[in-house]
Amino acid sequence: MKGHGRVYPTTISTLGMKALYDNLGKNEALTIKVHQAVKRNAKDGWRK
């Protein structure tokens, strides 16, 4: 997936995940784990 002039793995599918991926050393597995943890722990009413 392309975005901001970069190419991302197909599993990195949202802007939030792209930001995580860029800031977590381009570690795809860690990005997915952190993204899932954020989604799982988001308070009611928070954007999902």
N, C-alpha and C positions, 0 to 999 in steps of 0.2 A: 504494500500500500504506500502510495506517495503522499507527501505532505510537507509543507514548509521547505521544499527543495531536497527532502531526504526520502529514502526508500525504507519502509518499515516492514517487518515480517507481517504476514497476513493475519496473525493473531492479535496484532496491535491495531485495534480497529476504531478507537475513539480518540478525541483530542486529549482527554485526560490520560489515557494509556500512553499516548505518544510523549506527553510531558514526563510521565514516570519513566518510560524507557530511556529517554534522553538523559534523565537525571540519576538513573540507577546503573550507569555504565553500560547501557545498551544490553542489559541482561534480560532476555525475554522471559525466562522462567520466573525470575524475581518480580518482574513487572506484573505478570499475571497473578502471582500470589498476593502482592500488595494491593492490586486492583480488586481482587476478590475479597480481601479483608476489609477494605474500605467500604465496598458495597454491602457486605454482610453486617457491618457495624454502624452503618449510616442511621441516624435518628429519623423517626417518622417525619415526613414532610420535606426531608432533604432531597435534592435532585438526584434522580437515579437514571 
